Amino acid sequence: MVGLLSEFEDVISMLSQIKAELKLVIAGNHDCSLDEEYYRRAGMYQHGPDHHPDVPKRAMDMWKGEMAKQAGITYLEEGNYEFTLKSGARFTIYASPYQPEFCDWAFPYEKDEDRFNPTAFSLADARNIAQNPIEGHPDIVMTHGPAFGCLDRQYEGLNVGCPHLTRALMRTRPLLHCCGHIHEAHGARKILWTPDAHDLTTKQMVTEDFKHTRLVNDDNVKVETGFSDDRKARKPIFIDYSSSGTPLKRSEETLMINAAIVDLRYRPTHAPYVVDLDLLKCS
C-alpha cells in the first residue's frame, strides 16, 4: 500500500463489513496521500502515473466523507478525543499517525524530536515539536509507531521505537497502547510501571540514559490464541482484562499491543486482537 485512492476504497469496503458501533482509524507511514506535506515532496515517486496534486484532498474527503460514515468509520488525525458509546460507557483516546523517520515514508519526525510531551516533560537533548501532546490520562493511546522498548524490536534485534513516546506513556499511563509499524514485533505485553516511573518523567536526563533506565516490570500476556495450522483459518487473539477476569489497575498497568497484521513480506499472517477492558460510565 502506498495510499492510492483505490486502496483506500478497498479498505473502507472491508471495514464496512465489520459489525461494530465505533470504528476508529488512523493513518501510518504507507498512507502517503494522507500526509499532504509528504505527498507534495514525494507523491510523484510513490504514485507514479497515479500522481495528481489533488489526491491528498480527495483521500481525506474519502476518509471523512459519506463513504466512511456509511461504513461507521471515524478517521482520527493527531490529537486527544473523547467518545461515549450507546451503553453509556465513555473513553478518552489519543491518536497519532507519526513515527520516527523511516526510509523516507510518510508521517515522519526526526529521532531527536519529541511530539508527544509538553516541553516541561521532554528529555534534555530533545527538540520539542509537540503541537498535540498526549494530555491528561487517556484510556487508550493509538499510534502507528511503537514506543521504545515495547514491542519495537526489528528483525536485526534492534529496538527502534520512540523513547519520547515511552516517556509520554509513562507520564499518562493509559489502560491500552496500540501500535503497529514494526511488523515482526507483533504481540502483547502487560506493563506494570515501577513505583519511581512517575518521578522519571520530570527528571532531566538525556535520551540514551533514559533508554537504559528500568521503567517497567512486564509480564507476558496470557491470551487465548485460537491459532490454527492453516494461517488462512487463524482466528483473533482474545485478551480479557475486564472485571469478568482480572481488570487492569488504572495508573499502574498498561496493556501494550503491536497489532501489525502483515509480516515482513507484507503477507497478512498475524492474527488481530480482541480486547475486553472496563470503561467508565458517562456521568
TASUL-V865728 format. One record per backbone hydrogen bond with DSSP energy under -1.0 kcal/mol. NH is the residue of the N-H (numbers start at 1). CO is the residue of the C=O. Records with the same first field share a line. If there is no record, write none. Layout:
NH: CO ; CO
This chain:
8: 4
9: 5
10: 6
11: 7
12: 8
13: 9
14: 10
15: 11
16: 12
17: 14
18: 15
23: 72
25: 74
31: 28
32: 30
34: 31
35: 32
39: 35
40: 36
42: 38
43: 39
46: 42
47: 43
48: 44
50: 47
51: 48
55: 52
58: 54
59: 55
60: 56
61: 57
62: 58
63: 59
64: 60
65: 61
69: 65
70: 66
72: 69
73: 68
74: 23
76: 25
79: 95
81: 93
83: 91
85: 89
88: 85
90: 280
91: 83
93: 81
94: 140
95: 79
96: 142
99: 107
101: 109
106: 29
113: 110
114: 127
121: 118
122: 119
124: 205
126: 123
127: 112
129: 114
134: 116
140: 92
141: 176
142: 94
143: 178
144: 96
145: 98
148: 162
150: 147
154: 158
157: 154
160: 152
162: 146
166: 162
167: 163
168: 164
169: 165
170: 166
171: 167
172: 168
173: 169
175: 139
176: 139
177: 255
178: 141
179: 257
180: 144
182: 180
183: 181
185: 182
186: 183
187: 258
189: 256
190: 219
191: 254
192: 217
193: 252
194: 215
197: 194
200: 196
201: 198
202: 199
210: 206
211: 207
212: 208
213: 210
217: 192
219: 190
224: 238
233: 230
234: 231
235: 226
237: 272
238: 224
239: 274
241: 276
245: 242
248: 241
252: 249
253: 249
254: 191
255: 175
256: 189
257: 177
258: 187
259: 179
263: 267
266: 263
269: 267
270: 261
274: 237
276: 239
282: 88
